Amino acid sequence: CESLAAAQRLSALAEAAGVQVLVGHQRRHSAFVRRARKLVTRADFGPLRGLSAEFALLKPESYFQRDDPRLAWRSQRGAGGPVLINLI
């Protein structure tokens, strides 16, 4: 979604239809991605013919904390967890 209003409309439509919405990760605003874009768009880089890439970061230990009830899903079997969610 490109705006909060669009996201709210999508959420309402999904709820009315009785379906779930899954949001994939967007990395286009990441400093790493911006740097890569800057490199491949330089005049001396040459024409870009294609690209295949994988983006992975080591998450800090705090990402896996278990003392916050709001984050319990990250370590519960069958609830998704970071590995399953990050496969999107």
C-alpha positions in Angstrom: 0.0 0.0 0.0 1.2 3.5 -0.8 -0.7 5.2 2.0 -2.3 4.7 5.4 -5.7 5.1 3.8 -5.0 2.4 1.3 -3.7 0.0 4.0 -6.9 0.7 6.1 -9.1 0.0 3.0 -7.2 -3.2 2.3 -7.6 -4.3 6.0 -11.3 -3.6 5.9 -11.8 -5.5 2.6 -9.9 -8.4 3.9 -11.9 -8.5 7.1 -15.2 -8.3 5.2 -14.1 -11.1 2.9 -12.9 -13.2 5.9 -9.4 -13.6 4.5 -6.0 -12.7 6.0 -3.5 -10.3 4.4 0.2 -11.1 4.4 2.6 -8.1 4.1 6.0 -8.9 2.6 9.1 -7.1 3.6 10.1 -4.0 1.6 13.8 -3.1 1.6 13.7 -0.2 -0.8 14.2 2.4 1.9 17.1 0.4 3.5 20.5 2.2 3.5 22.0 -0.9 2.0 19.6 -0.9 -0.9 19.9 2.8 -1.5 23.7 2.3 -1.6 23.4 -0.5 -4.1 21.1 1.5 -6.3 23.6 4.4 -6.2 26.4 2.2 -7.3 24.6 0.5 -10.2 23.2 3.8 -11.5 26.6 5.5 -11.8 27.5 6.5 -15.3 30.7 4.5 -15.1 28.9 1.3 -14.0 27.5 0.6 -17.5 24.1 -0.6 -18.4 22.5 -3.0 -16.0 21.3 -6.1 -17.8 19.9 -8.0 -14.9 20.2 -8.6 -11.2 19.7 -11.5 -8.9 20.2 -10.8 -5.2 19.5 -12.0 -1.7 19.2 -9.7 1.3 20.0 -11.1 4.7 20.9 -9.4 8.0 21.9 -10.9 11.3 19.2 -9.9 13.8 20.4 -8.6 17.2 19.7 -10.8 20.2 17.0 -8.4 21.3 14.9 -9.4 18.3 14.5 -12.8 19.9 13.7 -11.6 23.4 11.0 -13.6 25.2 10.0 -11.3 28.0 7.7 -9.1 26.0 4.2 -10.7 25.6 3.6 -8.8 22.3 6.6 -10.6 20.8 5.8 -14.1 22.0 4.8 -15.3 18.6 8.4 -15.0 17.5 9.3 -18.1 19.5 6.0 -20.1 19.6 5.7 -23.2 17.6 3.0 -23.0 14.9 2.7 -19.2 15.3 5.0 -18.3 12.4 8.2 -17.2 14.1 11.0 -15.2 12.5 12.2 -18.0 10.2 8.8 -18.7 8.6 7.9 -15.0 8.4 11.3 -14.1 6.8 10.8 -16.8 4.1 8.3 -14.4 2.4 
